Amino acid sequence: MTLSERLRFDEIDKKIIILLQEDPNLTHEEIAQRINRSQPTVGIRLKKLLESRIFQIQPGVNFKSVNVYIGKVSIQSKNPERFFEVAECCPFVLNCFSVSGDYNIILFIVSTRLDYIEAIVNTHFRKHVDSQRVNVEIITDFAKDFIIPINFEEQKLHDPTGKDECIEECRFCHEYLLE
């Protein structure tokens, strides 16, 4: 089974996706002209792709073009699912991944301040009973545009460097660290 078959799209869908990835501002009519199809065909196919969640159009920040820090946090843990809880509620965590290898969790943390990344790593990950090893690397450059959504509004609501400053929604902090 090919990748296209597993993802459930054909050559026309691929062409639409490629065009929109290159220029998300293209209209249905412009796409239709470039792939030699009708505008209604493009609209129907794009609607199908979006509804199936195979393809998403998502605004975000191009980290290659802004002055923010991204920390890659690698964690070795006996209980990796606990770290997914942090990713769900912490506005500084971009995403959390379960991976193979010595470290079984990878998180990406973003902030305009390095001390915020350090504070989050120290309070949320290094001190956690399920953390066996924690390694942090700061991403210093990008080969390609790297566009990810980020919620700056939630980030400015608290200062993770303060002792009791973590947001109330942080189940991790309030359940595990402040007991």
C-alpha positions in Angstrom: 0.0 0.0 0.0 1.5 3.4 -1.0 1.6 6.4 1.2 -1.1 8.1 -1.0 -3.4 5.1 -0.5 -2.9 5.1 3.2 -3.6 8.9 3.4 -6.6 8.5 1.0 -5.8 11.0 -1.6 -4.9 10.9 -5.3 -2.7 12.9 -7.7 -5.2 15.8 -7.9 -5.4 16.0 -4.1 -1.6 16.0 -4.0 -1.4 18.9 -6.5 -3.9 20.9 -4.4 -2.0 20.3 -1.2 1.3 21.2 -2.8 0.0 24.4 -4.2 -1.6 25.4 -0.9 1.6 24.6 1.1 3.6 26.8 -1.3 1.0 29.6 -1.2 -1.9 29.4 1.3 -3.4 32.5 -0.2 -4.3 30.9 -3.5 -8.0 31.1 -4.4 -10.0 28.0 -5.6 -10.0 29.6 -9.1 -6.2 30.0 -9.2 -5.7 26.4 -8.0 -8.2 25.2 -10.6 -6.3 27.0 -13.4 -3.0 25.5 -12.3 -4.2 21.9 -12.1 -6.5 22.1 -15.1 -9.7 21.4 -13.2 -12.9 23.3 -12.5 -13.2 25.6 -9.5 -16.1 23.5 -8.1 -13.9 20.4 -8.3 -11.2 22.1 -6.3 -13.7 23.3 -3.7 -15.2 19.9 -3.3 -11.9 18.2 -3.0 -10.5 20.7 -0.6 -13.6 20.4 1.6 -13.2 16.6 1.6 -9.6 16.9 2.6 -10.3 19.4 5.4 -13.3 17.4 6.7 -11.2 14.2 6.8 -8.5 16.0 8.7 -5.9 14.6 6.3 -5.1 18.1 5.4 -5.4 21.2 7.5 -4.9 24.9 6.9 -3.6 26.4 10.1 -2.1 29.8 10.7 1.0 30.0 12.8 4.2 31.8 13.5 7.2 31.3 11.2 9.9 30.6 13.7 12.6 31.1 11.1 11.5 34.8 11.0 10.9 35.7 14.6 13.0 36.2 17.7 11.8 33.3 19.9 13.5 30.4 21.5 12.5 26.8 21.0 13.8 24.2 23.4 13.8 20.5 22.5 13.4 18.6 25.7 14.2 14.9 25.7 13.0 12.8 28.6 13.6 9.3 29.7 10.6 8.2 31.7 9.0 5.0 33.2 5.6 6.7 32.7 5.6 8.7 29.5 1.9 9.4 29.3 2.2 11.7 32.3 4.1 14.2 30.1 1.3 14.4 27.6 -0.8 15.9 30.4 1.7 18.8 30.6 1.6 19.3 26.8 -2.2 19.6 26.9 -2.3 22.4 29.4 1.0 24.3 29.2 0.9 27.2 26.8 4.6 27.1 26.4 4.7 23.5 25.1 4.2 23.3 21.4 3.8 19.5 21.3 4.8 16.3 22.9 5.9 13.1 21.1 6.5 9.5 22.2 9.6 8.2 20.5 11.9 5.2 20.5 15.4 5.3 21.8 17.1 6.2 25.0 14.8 9.1 25.6 11.1 8.1 25.1 9.5 11.6 25.2 10.4 14.6 23.1 8.8 18.0 23.9 9.2 21.3 22.1 8.8 24.4 24.4 8.7 27.9 23.0 9.1 31.3 24.6 10.6 34.7 24.0 12.7 34.2 27.1 15.3 31.5 27.8 14.7 31.7 31.5 11.1 30.7 31.0 12.2 27.6 29.1 14.7 26.8 31.9 12.1 27.3 34.6 9.5 25.1 32.9 12.1 22.3 32.3 13.3 22.5 35.9 9.9 22.6 37.6 7.8 20.4 35.3 10.3 17.8 34.1 13.5 17.5 36.1 11.7 17.4 39.5 9.0 15.0 38.4 9.2 11.5 39.9 8.7 9.9 36.5 11.7 11.6 35.0 14.8 9.4 34.9 16.9 11.7 32.6 16.2 15.1 31.0 18.2 16.7 28.3 17.5 20.2 26.8 18.8 21.7 23.6 17.9 25.1 22.2 17.3 25.3 18.5 19.6 27.9 17.0 18.6 28.0 13.3 16.2 26.5 10.7 16.9 25.3 7.2 13.3 25.9 6.1 10.4 27.9 7.2 8.9 26.3 10.4 5.4 27.5 10.9 3.6 26.5 14.1 0.6 28.0 15.9 1.4 29.6 19.3 -0.9 31.2 21.8 0.9 34.3 23.1 -2.1 35.4 25.1 -2.0 32.4 27.3 1.8 32.7 27.7 1.6 36.3 29.0 -0.9 35.3 31.8 1.9 33.9 34.0 5.6 33.9 34.7 6.9 30.3 35.0 10.0 31.6 36.8 8.0 32.6 39.9 7.6 29.9 42.6 3.8 29.7 42.6 3.2 31.5 39.3 2.2 28.5 37.2 -1.3 28.8 35.7 -4.2 27.2 37.7 -4.9 25.0 34.7 -1.5 23.3 35.0 -2.7 20.1 36.6 0.9 18.9 36.5 2.2 21.6 38.8 -0.7 21.7 41.2 -1.1 17.9 41.5 2.6 16.8 41.5 4.9 19.6 42.4 3.0 21.7 45.0 1.9 18.9 47.2 
